[in-house]
Amino acid sequence: MSGINSNDDRKKLNHYTFWPGFLLLTTGIVVGLFYTEYFVVLLSQIMDWIHYNFGWLEVALGLLIVIFTIGIAFSPIGDIRLGGKDAKPEFTYWQWFALSLCGCIGIGILFWAMGEPIFHMMQPPLSLHITPGSKDAGVFAIAQTTLHWTIAQYCFYTVCAVAIALVSYNRNYPLSVAAGMYALVPEKWRHIFSPAVHAICLFSLCCAIATSMGAGLMQIGSGTGRLFNYSPGPITWAAAAAVIIPIYVLSSYSGLKKGMSFLSSGTTRAFLLLMLFVLFSGPTLFILGIGVESFGYFVNNFFRNSTLLNTMQINDKWPMQWLVPYMEIFFIFAPLLGHFLARMGKGRTIRQFILMNVIPPTIFCHFWIATFGGTAIFFQWSGLVDVWAGIQKFGMESMVYILFSNFPFSDLLTGVFVVIIVFSFATMTDSLVATLAIISTRGLLVSEEPPKRLKIIWGIVVGLVAYVLCISGGIEPVRGLISLAGFPMMLFTFAMCVSIVKDGMHLLTQPNWLDNESETD
């Protein structure tokens, strides 16, 4: 087979991958800075067109992938050990859980998952005929937020991770998104296929990071504004970015087993302590009660609420504001976070790998959403605090600070939360910057780290993209970019599902589940 075997050659920049994605992003930065209003209108139009024409496909395919992922876990393919029968794990279960949690959804649960329940309570979908602000609306709100932030997205990420890990560990292919689809691509076309796929991934991933970082910058601005009594704006967001970027660049620079592992473990402990503080200082019994009740609702209505498109109620914008955009976000992140998770798979069976990446984060996120979302719902329902009015006035990023203002040591709690946001985002971006660097090369193996200069370049670029999109109108306009970038990534995710079946069946014919065949880009 043709390929580049030298370690130095594999670490060289792949110009056919790097420059198309980099130039497209640079163009986006320039347009965003100098043609802000036009940029926002264009993104909104793109989002509306994709939602109207393909929202049904994104939702349907998402549900099928969840079913497929569970099926693979309990199929004979689930018995395959990544790296061969004698492979040993490189990470403890705690390290694995912390990396999986923080590397995949760290900033998401600090922004969307905390503010989302109050929206669902006050504006539930019309097709369910739930009275806004009622008890039923509160239970639905926690259950639906749990559905959005748990099983579906982790199944997306994990199924892509399996496809990439299977060929990286067991067939010695390069650690790349494209390699996860090699089973569907003839060898003679792979030298064209790989750069094209990775160029799309570079652009899509930066778009996805921009939404997360934009949310983080706005939340940091809101928190510091409350602490020091000022109105946050572009200068505040720029200062926050100037703090965050060096943290995740330095962490990524030190590698997965050092900086990233240290950051994720510390951030997970901070998550747990903060959640326990709110649980026992807030309406404890209410949180526990709505947590149990909403979990039952979540299980009983999983399929129905995973497909809430409100087809015959065209005036209801709920699906296009929540369910469909979430599917797009998950698809964008799926191949790239799968690429990150694949690096932790060695020594685990595919069944262990799937169950560990899906079940513990789902349990944690449900407790998190029940704690913070339940507290917001209690305040709103009981009349103690009009959380909904506060969000309408100050934005979703202010929700957690509205809650904290009613707890003891509120200023200290706000300050601690701002610090957690900084390190949470740094942890997630760390993993994604490393992914950007890896797929910018000619084809690193799973045991190799990408060049540090590429980590620095991409770390700075994603920070700039996030800032530009933040000042161009906030989070809402960015969703148009998510819609544009999510569609090709949806196709890649589906292709990886098919590849798992083909590669898995091939490897089951090998005596040690380790094929000596290999290829580099």
C-alpha positions, 0 to 999 in steps of 0.5 A: 500500500502507498503511504508515508511511514516516517513519523516526521512526514506524518506530522507535516502540514497537509496543505490540501486540508489546512488551507481551504478550511483556514481561508474559508474561516479567515474570509468569515472573520473579515465579513463578520467584522466589516459587514456585520448586518449582512452577515447576520441576515445571510446566516438567518436565511440559510438557517430557515431554508435548511430547517424547512427543507431538512429538519425532518431528516435531521430528526429522523436520522438522529433517532435511528443513530441512537437505536443503531448505537445501542444495537451495536453495543449488544451485537457480536461487534460489541465484543471486539476489544479496541487494540486487539485482545491483549490491549490494555487501557491507558486511562482509569474510569475516572479519567475517562469519565472526566475527559468524556464529560468535560471534553464533550459538553462542559460549556453546554451544561453551564449555558444552555442546559441551565437556562433551557428548562425555564424556556420549555416551562413557559413556552412548551410546544403547542402539540402537547397542549401543556399550560405554560407555567404549570406543574406539567410544563415544569416536568416536561421542561426538565425531561426535555432538557435531559433528552436534548443533553444526554443520550442522543448527543453521546450516541452521536459522538460515541458511534463516530468514536467507535468507527475511528477507534476501530480502524485506528487501533485495530487496522493501524489506519491514521487517526482521522475522521476520514479513516472512519469511513474508509470501508466505503471508499475505494483505496484509489480515491482515499488520497482525494477523499481524506483532504476534502473531508478534513477541510470540511471538518476544519470549517465545521468544527470552528463554527461549532466551537464559536457557538460554545465560546460565544456562549461562554464569553457572554456568560462570563461578561454577565457574571463579571458585570454583576460582580463589578456593576457594569454593562458587558460588551465587546471589550469584556468579551475580548478580555475574557477571550484573552484569558481563556485562549492561553489556558486551553492552548497551553493545556493542549500544548502539553498533550492529552495525558497531562494538561487535558486530563488535569483540567478535566478532572479538576473541572468535573470535581468543581461541577460536582461541588457546585451541584451539591451546594445548590442541591442542599442550599436550595429547594432540596425536596423539590429538586429530588421530586421533580428529578424523579418525576421528570426521569419517568416522563423522559423514559415514557415519552422518549420516542415521541419527544425525540420527534416533536416536529409539530407538522400540522401546527405551522405557527409553532416555532418550538421545533425550529428553535430547539429540537432541530438546531440541537440535532444540527449541533450534535451532528457538527460535533459528532465526527470531531468529538468522536475523534477525541473520544477514540483516543481513550478507547484502547483496551476497552471492548466496543460494548464497554466503550459505548456504555461508558461514554453514554450512561455515566454522562447521562446520569450526571447531566440529568442530576445537573439539569434537575438541580439547576433547572429544578431550582429555576422552576421552583422559584418561578412556580412558587412566585419567589423570583420571576426568573422568566422576566429576568431572562427576557430582560438580561438574556439566557446568560444571566439565568444562573446569576439570577438564581445565585442572587437568592443563595447565601454567599451569592457574590462568592458563588458568582465569582466561583462560577465565572472561574468554572466557566473559564476552565470548563470552556478551556477543557472542551476547547482543548480537546477540539483544538487538538482534533483540529491540529491532528486532522491538519496533518498528513495522517498521525497514528493514534499513539502520536501527538500533533505538532504543537505549532498547529495547536497554537495556530488553531487555538488562536483562530477559533478564539477569533472566530468566536469573538467575531460571531459574538459581536456580530449579534450574539448566539442566535445569528450563529445558529445559521452557521451551525445549520450550514456546517451541520449538514455535511457532518450529518452525512459523515456520521451516517457513513461512519455507522455503515463503516462500523458494520463493515469493519466490525464484520471484517475484524471478527474474521481475524483471529486476534481482532487485529488486522495487520493491514494499514494505510496512512494519508 
